[in-house]
Amino acid sequence: MTQSALSHPTLDAPAKAYVRDLADGEGVDSIFLVRDRARRLKKNGDPFLKLQLCDVTGSCEAVMWDSVDDCFAACAVGSVVHVTGGFSVDARYGATLTVRALRTAEREEYDPADLHDAPPQPVDQMVGDLRSLIETVRTPALGELLRRFFAEGSDTWRVWSEAPAAKHYHQAYRHGLLEHCLTVAQAVGAVATTFPGLDRDVAVTGALLHDIGKIEAYAAAGEGIEMTDAGRLQGEIPLGYYMVRREIESMPGFPPDTAQAVLHIILSHHGALEHGSPVVPCTREATLVHMMDNLGGRLGSFDRIEKTLGDGEQWSSFDRGISAAAYFAPRENGHYAA
């Protein structure tokens, strides 16, 4: 194991250098979370590493040309690593962090808050809001279905309440799934009282359960998030559909039409076949949940993007989560400046 590739741990680490603050030509000596890792070959057949490193402010591409075998295990997805190297911005290839040395970071060297985002609201408040929302569902079968999934202390509740909502683009942090499903269901509940012909109980139930399959599709990988084998082979929508269908089938007398309405929401909530839904929304309730789910995800992307901006910056770079660059005008207490 070479000294240049794996340096000895030192607990007197320099101040954290955030991804958003990296500048062309700057040396880097900081700690990051490994989001992705791929072993590639140079033209001469020698291996090199392509990495995606991230922190609470964003992510960057990184490359390590030498000592691949020494460092490969240390930079597994979800690992926290200490990196030294140089950051550059090439007109053709874009921004890259060239890694000269890499090692596993000691737990005392970093604050998890520097690496992970978190919900803007306290978890206890979100849990209270969820319980209150479930109590507004008056259809007995639907209320019981929700209580079965979200019973405090159950295995499903323990995993669901702490799970991320996504791997990258929105609410990709602990309790993110709770935050996302709650806000989507709250929006659905409010809008359902505005438009005629909507079954609010079905819509709210579908909104709370629409992403339930993610608890089987995603898993913690060290400090990161990875897809499970089931997530890769089956997908979160089929996993969620079968979870909810199995639970419904264990409830004697569950109304068939109501069951079909909820299951259709789960199957169609991505909105289009090319986005992973096996069917498109064919009911008012499914259409509403899809629209609010899409809105919640996109607004969550704006929250993520805003954290990547440096002081005084108003425009982001192009972001795949919103298929555009994002603009943030000056605000005072949440309102546009006068």
C-alpha positions, 0 to 999 in steps of 0.5 A: 500500500503506497504512502502517496495513495493512502495517507496516515490518518490525522485527526487534526483535519483542515476545515471542510472544503465544500463542493460548491466552493471548489475553484479552478486550480485550487488544491483540495484537502477535505472529506467527502461522501462517495456517491458513485464508484466505477473502475475503468481502463486507460488506453494502455489497459491500466485501471483508473477510478471514476468517482462521484464525491459529494457533501451537503452542498452538492457533488463533483466528478473525481478521477484517480489515475494511480494506486487503484488497487490500494484505494478501491475498497476505501472508496466504496459507495457510501464511504466517507473519505479524506481526499487530497488532490486538485480541482480544475475546470476544463473547457471540454470536459468540465469540472474534475477533482483529480485525486492524488491520495485517498483514505477512509476518514476517521469518524472524529474527523467530520460532522455528518451535517457537512455531508448530509442534508436534512428535512427543514421541519423537525421530525416530531412535527412531521410525525404529528402532522402525519397522525393528524392527517390519517385521522381525517380519513373517514373511510373505515377500510382506508383508515385501517389500511393506513394504521397497519402500515404506519403503526408506531413501532412496526417494522414498516414504520421504522424503515419508512419513517427514516428512509430517503425519498430518492437517491439523488434528486430530492429529499435524498436524506434520512426522513426524506420519504416521510417528508415527501409523502406527507407534503404530497398527501397534505397538498392532495388533501387540500386540493381535493376539497377544491375540485368536484368529483374527487374521493378525498380519502382515496386520494390521501391514502394513495398519496401516503402509500404511493412510494411505499415500495422505496423501503424495499428498493433502497437501502443504506450503504454506509453513509450513502444510499444504494438500490437493493437487488429487488429495487434493480430487478423489480422497481419501486412501483411493483414492490409497493403495489404488491406490499399494499395489495398483500395487506388489502387481501389480508383485510376481510371485507375490504371494498374491491372498488376502493382497493382498485382505486388505491392500487391504481394510484400506486401503479400510475403515480409516475404518470407515463410509461416511459417514466416507469409507471406500468399504466398512466393515471386514469382516475381523478384521484390518480391524476391528482396524486401524480401531479402533486408527487411531480410538484413535490419532487421538483420543488424538492430539487429547488431546495437541493439546488439552492444549497449548492450556490455560493454567496451572492449567486442567483443562477445554478448550472443546468440541473437534470432534476428540473431539466433547466438552470434554477434562478433564485431572486433575492428574498427577505423572510421568504418574500421577494425583496421590495 
